[in-house]
Amino acid sequence: MKFNEVNESYTMAEAIQEAQRCLHCKVPQCKKACPISNEIPDWIHELKKGNLGNAISIIRTKSNLPAVCGRVCAHERQCEGSCVLGKKGQHINIGKLERFIADFDAENHLTHEDMAEKSRGKVAVIGSGPAGITVAGDLSRMGFAVEMFEMEHQCGGVLRYGIPEYRLPKEVVAREIRHIESMGVTIHRDTTVGVETTIDKMFEQGFDAIFIGTGTGKPKSLSIPVKTITGSDKQINSEDLRGVRLATHFLRRMELYNEGFISHDEVSVRPGHRVMVIGCGNTAMDAARTAIRIGAERVDVVYHRGIENMAALKAEYDDAIKEGAHFNWHSSITEIHIDDQENIKEVVIETREKDENGEEKVTRRTEPADRIIMAVGATPNTRIVRTTSGLENDEKKFLITRDIPYGMTTRKGVFAGGDVANRQATVVHAMQDAKRVAEGIAQYVDAVKLMNAIEGQ
């Protein structure tokens, strides 16, 4: 059940025409608003002259994932939202231009990065999501021998298993991984740290430093009272119902089905189902839009706050509306009604809104439902902490890190970044944090080698 990408790319003529609109500002606000300080005016200037090789070379000095960022970055809140032409409602379509350049480069093999001599040190990277790819790419360019360890059969982390095909084609992720490998990064797939190997064993194998970028693999959930349709309380946790699924689990199963690893019966949503999605971030939008594509009869997004508070990008919300999703603001599911076989039949939705006098008005209604998908955040898996001495996490299970050297955990030589260190945000924010951690790793390894050299004299 492949889903076609929803946003079309530029043609060459369209891309150059759009690039020619750029004012090439002396103090570019778009660059200031980019978390990784992408040299946006410079590569757009090269594009409008037709120098696509120069353009991609400039982009890659800051980004290891240009084709990904061009598609899924929060452009409206960052670079495009700060473009001076945006005041007239005509901002440069920076994301679409970056995507065009990255795709053109991949299709025509314009650039090949020089492979730096790997003599500066040896670093292990655990996890191949945005943070792991960024650390691996940056350290490889700096002259480090990098080996990446990924528990899944396919690399990419949330890029592969969390963002649907219609927003981010998996071939785009695969070719970014191939680019990292072409830089000399060795990837060990189907390898779970904490099971097949441990951090202690990695140090025994000669790694100078280890980076943990495993993200937040343990989704949060909500406990909702369960009753039978006859009205009696049912002694069952809502999380244990067959019809309740976590959004990350649902999206991952959909991708595994598309890859041929599981059958369609193992994807929870079926054509004709009535689906309730709890939450209003980008993951909730992805779950809602995926359910619509599967053929759900109706999809409702239920959010306890208002539209002005949603974490999702407005563009994602607008697309969900166009595709048929329904939104319930200031609302919560307060009861789940099931039959004797524990199948979900309906839910009670409670809405709290203030009237013109500022007084809260509470209404309750019962709606038919077959599936509930929860998109309410996630926390890190603790497998690596449990199998590593000296590695500590906080009360919310996030790894504890420090600022000097940036990103080092409580275990000497072990670093962490992105979601696993409670620096949760978008793909590009994970990259921003990871770039700082890569610098911290380089400083640490250089300092240790220098100290060892001095002591050996």
HELIX and SHEET records of a PDB file:
HELIX    1   1 MET A   12  ALA A   19  1                                   8    
HELIX    2   2 GLN A   29  ALA A   33  1                                   5    
HELIX    3   3 ILE A   40  LYS A   48  1                                   9    
HELIX    4   4 LEU A   52  ARG A   60  1                                   9    
HELIX    5   5 PRO A   66  VAL A   72  1                                   7    
HELIX    6   6 HIS A   75  ARG A   77  5                                   3    
HELIX    7   7 CYS A   79  SER A   82  1                                   4    
HELIX    8   8 VAL A   84  LYS A   88  5                                   5    
HELIX    9   9 ILE A   94  ASN A  108  1                                  15    
HELIX   10  10 PRO A  130  ARG A  141  1                                  12    
HELIX   11  11 VAL A  158  TYR A  161  1                                   4    
HELIX   12  12 LYS A  170  SER A  182  1                                  13    
HELIX   13  13 ILE A  199  GLU A  204  1                                   6    
HELIX   14  14 SER A  238  ASP A  240  5                                   3    
HELIX   15  15 ALA A  247  ASN A  258  1                                  12    
HELIX   16  16 HIS A  264  GLU A  266  5                                   3    
HELIX   17  17 ASN A  282  ILE A  294  1                                  13    
HELIX   18  18 ILE A  307  ASN A  309  5                                   3    
HELIX   19  19 LYS A  314  GLU A  323  1                                  10    
HELIX   20  20 ARG A  383  ARG A  386  1                                   4    
HELIX   21  21 GLY A  418  ALA A  421  5                                   4    
HELIX   22  22 VAL A  427  GLY A  456  1                                  30    
SHEET    1   A 5 THR A 186  HIS A 188  0                                        
SHEET    2   A 5 PHE A 144  PHE A 149  1                                        
SHEET    3   A 5 GLY A 121  ILE A 126  1                                        
SHEET    4   A 5 ALA A 209  ILE A 212  1                                        
SHEET    5   A 5 VAL A 414  ALA A 416  1                                        
SHEET    1   B 2 LYS A 218  PRO A 219  0                                        
SHEET    2   B 2 ALA A 378  THR A 379 -1                                        
SHEET    1   C 4 VAL A 226  THR A 228  0                                        
SHEET    2   C 4 SER A 331  ILE A 338  1                                        
SHEET    3   C 4 ILE A 344  LYS A 354 -1                                        
SHEET    4   C 4 GLU A 360  PRO A 368 -1                                        
SHEET    1   D 5 VAL A 244  LEU A 246  0                                        
SHEET    2   D 5 ARG A 371  MET A 374  1                                        
SHEET    3   D 5 ARG A 274  ILE A 278  1                                        
SHEET    4   D 5 ARG A 298  VAL A 302  1                                        
SHEET    5   D 5 HIS A 326  ASN A 328  1                                        
END                                                                             
